[in-house]
Amino acid sequence: MDRAQRIRASFEPLAPRADALVEAFYVNLFSAAPAARALFPKDMAAQRQHLAAALALVVKHADQLESLAPALRAMGARHVAYGATPAHYGLVRDVLIGTLAEHAGAAWSEQLSSDWRAALDAVARMMLDGARAAESAA
């Protein structure tokens, strides 16, 4: 089984509980970095839906993340306006992996942590490319 297959297999049992997973992610994120709360809207319902949809896309395209590059660069450019910095990307990655591990329980492994880290790092690279381009254009 390759990385993309492991990512998909790890997310399959979590997908029906994506709402709870995403809600827990934000609880964990704001616990780890309380100042980050100010970067998000007061009502998090739409934000949670966006993250759940983004996660599903990453899982679906885990073997071809480059196909998401235009959308991820645009998202990275938008995140500049929200106040996101390069340091936030690693924080979000680590909290998301921790939250996935919590929800997967005994099914989680170091291999899955490594697989998800590689995928989320690729996503972050593309988003940061968009962020840098937006900052250069400004």
C-alpha positions as CSV (number, residue, x, y, z in Angstrom):
1,M,0.0,0.0,0.0
2,D,1.4,3.4,-0.9
3,R,1.1,6.7,0.9
4,A,-2.1,7.9,-0.9
5,Q,-3.8,4.5,-0.2
6,R,-2.8,4.7,3.5
7,I,-4.1,8.2,3.7
8,R,-7.4,7.2,2.1
9,A,-7.7,4.1,4.3
10,S,-7.0,6.1,7.4
11,F,-9.7,8.7,6.6
12,E,-12.4,6.3,5.5
13,P,-13.6,5.4,9.0
14,L,-13.3,9.1,10.0
15,A,-15.2,10.6,7.1
16,P,-18.7,9.9,8.5
17,R,-17.6,11.8,11.6
18,A,-15.9,14.6,9.7
19,D,-18.0,17.3,11.5
20,A,-16.8,16.1,15.0
21,L,-13.2,15.7,13.7
22,V,-13.1,19.3,12.4
23,E,-14.8,20.7,15.5
24,A,-12.2,18.9,17.6
25,F,-9.4,20.2,15.4
26,Y,-10.5,23.8,16.1
27,V,-10.8,23.2,19.8
28,N,-7.3,21.7,19.8
29,L,-5.9,24.5,17.6
30,F,-7.3,27.3,19.8
31,S,-6.1,25.5,22.9
32,A,-2.6,25.2,21.4
33,A,-2.5,28.7,20.0
34,P,-5.2,30.9,21.7
35,A,-4.1,34.0,19.6
36,A,-5.0,32.1,16.4
37,R,-8.7,32.4,17.4
38,A,-8.7,36.1,16.3
39,L,-7.9,35.0,12.7
40,F,-11.2,33.2,12.4
41,P,-14.9,34.3,12.2
42,K,-17.0,34.4,15.3
43,D,-19.4,31.9,13.8
44,M,-17.3,28.9,12.8
45,A,-20.0,26.8,11.1
46,A,-19.0,27.8,7.5
47,Q,-15.3,27.5,8.4
48,R,-15.7,24.0,9.7
49,Q,-17.6,23.0,6.5
50,H,-14.7,24.5,4.4
51,L,-12.1,22.6,6.3
52,A,-14.1,19.3,6.1
53,A,-14.4,19.8,2.3
54,A,-10.7,20.7,2.0
55,L,-9.7,17.6,3.9
56,A,-11.9,15.4,1.7
57,L,-10.2,16.9,-1.4
58,V,-6.8,16.2,0.0
59,V,-7.7,12.6,0.7
60,K,-9.3,12.2,-2.7
61,H,-6.3,13.7,-4.5
62,A,-3.6,12.3,-2.1
63,D,-1.8,10.7,-5.1
64,Q,-2.0,13.8,-7.2
65,L,-1.9,16.8,-4.9
66,E,-0.4,18.9,-7.7
67,S,-3.8,18.9,-9.4
68,L,-5.0,21.0,-6.5
69,A,-2.1,23.6,-7.0
70,P,-4.2,26.4,-8.6
71,A,-6.9,26.2,-5.9
72,L,-4.3,25.9,-3.1
73,R,-2.3,28.8,-4.3
74,A,-5.4,30.9,-4.5
75,M,-6.3,29.8,-1.0
76,G,-2.9,30.7,0.3
77,A,-3.2,34.2,-1.3
78,R,-6.6,34.7,0.5
79,H,-5.0,33.5,3.8
80,V,-2.6,36.4,3.7
81,A,-5.5,38.8,4.1
82,Y,-6.8,36.7,7.0
83,G,-3.5,37.3,8.8
84,A,-2.0,33.8,8.4
85,T,1.8,33.6,8.5
86,P,4.2,30.8,7.4
87,A,4.5,29.7,11.1
88,H,0.7,29.0,11.2
89,Y,1.1,26.3,8.5
90,G,3.2,24.0,10.7
91,L,1.0,24.6,13.7
92,V,-2.1,23.7,11.7
93,R,-0.4,20.6,10.3
94,D,0.7,19.3,13.7
95,V,-2.7,20.0,15.4
96,L,-4.5,18.4,12.5
97,I,-2.3,15.3,12.6
98,G,-2.8,15.1,16.4
99,T,-6.6,15.4,16.0
100,L,-6.6,12.7,13.3
101,A,-4.6,10.4,15.6
102,E,-7.0,11.1,18.5
103,H,-10.0,10.2,16.4
104,A,-8.4,7.2,14.7
105,G,-7.4,5.7,18.1
106,A,-5.6,2.4,17.9
107,A,-5.7,2.4,14.1
108,W,-3.2,5.3,14.0
109,S,0.5,4.7,13.5
110,E,3.8,6.5,13.1
111,Q,3.5,5.6,9.4
112,L,0.2,7.4,9.1
113,S,1.7,10.4,10.9
114,S,4.5,10.5,8.3
115,D,2.1,10.0,5.4
116,W,-0.2,12.8,6.5
117,R,2.7,15.1,7.3
118,A,4.1,14.7,3.8
119,A,0.7,15.4,2.2
120,L,0.0,18.4,4.4
121,D,3.5,19.7,3.9
122,A,2.8,19.6,0.1
123,V,-0.5,21.4,0.6
124,A,1.3,24.0,2.7
125,R,4.0,24.5,0.1
126,M,1.5,25.3,-2.6
127,M,-0.5,27.6,-0.3
128,L,2.7,29.4,0.7
129,D,3.6,29.8,-2.9
130,G,0.3,31.6,-3.4
131,A,0.8,33.7,-0.2
132,R,4.2,34.8,-1.4
133,A,2.9,35.7,-4.8
134,A,0.1,37.8,-3.2
135,E,2.5,39.6,-0.9
136,S,4.8,40.4,-3.9
137,A,1.9,41.7,-5.9
138,A,0.7,43.9,-3.0
